[in-house]
Amino acid sequence: FRSDKITVTVQNLAYPGAGAVISATIENKGTINAKLTGITPTDITGNSSAIVISGLDQYATGESIAAGSTCTVQFTVYWDPSVTTLTTSDSNFSFNLELQYEQDTTPVTVTNTHTNS
């Protein structure tokens, strides 16, 4: 198991419902295939109760990233429309995304054969 981090900053979510779609490219710098097993938001700063991060659950299914290859993840960050007042006047948000991944252990199917000459 290994974990890496992406730091995300979203500036000026000016009103309830305002948001952004964010894309990030993950690179497998290893020599074996890796499996992305989850992405967890941490360390949310700003008005953390007003921010919604959606679309990360789709990456908990074990996306395989071949050795030396990349994978693009895309998610949405928005100001929760039901939160009409921020606890501070700052409409900037930042957070980390912890990437969890492990060695891809997809089994290989081998059929043994034997021939006589």
N, C-alpha and C positions, 0 to 999 in steps of 0.2 A: 504494500500500500504506500502510495506517495501522494503528497498534496502540494499544490502550488497556488499562487495567489494572483489575482488581477485586481487592480485598484481602479475604481470608476468614480468620476466626478461629473455631476449633472448640474449645470448652472442655470439659474433663473427659471425655475418652474413657477411661473408668475401667477397662476390661478388654479383652482381645483379642476382636475381633469387634464391639465397640461402634462405632457410627457415626451419621451424620446424613445426611439428604437435604437438599440446599441448592438453592434456586431464586434466580436473579438475573434482573432485567429489564434488557435492553440497549435503549437508545433511539438511533435514527438521527436525529441533530439536523441532518443535512445536507439539501440540496435535491435530491439524486439518490439512487436506490436503491443500497444497499450489499449486499455479499455477505460473510457471515461465513465465513472460510476455515479457521479453526482456533482452538483455545484451548489454551494451554500453561501448565502450572503452573511457577512459579519461586519462588525464595527461601523454600523450606520451612524453617520453624523448629521447634524442639522436637525430638522423636525422629523425625527425617525418615525413617529406615529402617523405622519401624513404620507409617507412614501410607500408605494406598492411596487414590488419587483415581480414581474410575471414572465412565464415562459421557460423557467429553469428546470421544471420538473421533467420536461421531455428528455433531458440529458442524464437521467438516472437509470436509463434502460441499458446502458452498457455500449455506448457508441465506440466502435473500434477505430483506432488511429494507427495506421501502419507505421513502422519504423521509418523516420525521415520524412513523414508526411504531415500535413496540416488538416485541421478541422475548424470550421467557422461556427461559432455559437452566436445566436441572436436572441435577445430578450428585450422586454419593455420595462421602462421605469416611468412611473407617473405619480402625480399628486392625487391621492385618494379623493374623488369628488365629494365623498360624504364628510370630509374634514374641511370645513370652510374657513377656519381660523388657524394660523400657524402659532406655535408657542413662542417662536422668536420671529423677528422680522426678516431673517435670512431665508431666501428661497433657493439656496444652493444646497445640494446633498452630495455626500460622498460615502462610499462603502467599499468593502473588499468582497471579492468572490473567491472562496476557497474551492479549488478544483480537486476532486478526489478521483484518483485513477489507480489501476492495478495492471499487472501483466495480463495480456489477453491470452487466456488458456483455452481457446476454442479447440476442441479435439479434432484431430485429423483422422479421417476414415481410411484405413489401409485394408486392401483385399490381398491376401496371400495367395499366390498361385505357384504351381509347379508344373514344369513340362519335361518330358523325357525326349531325348534325341536319339 
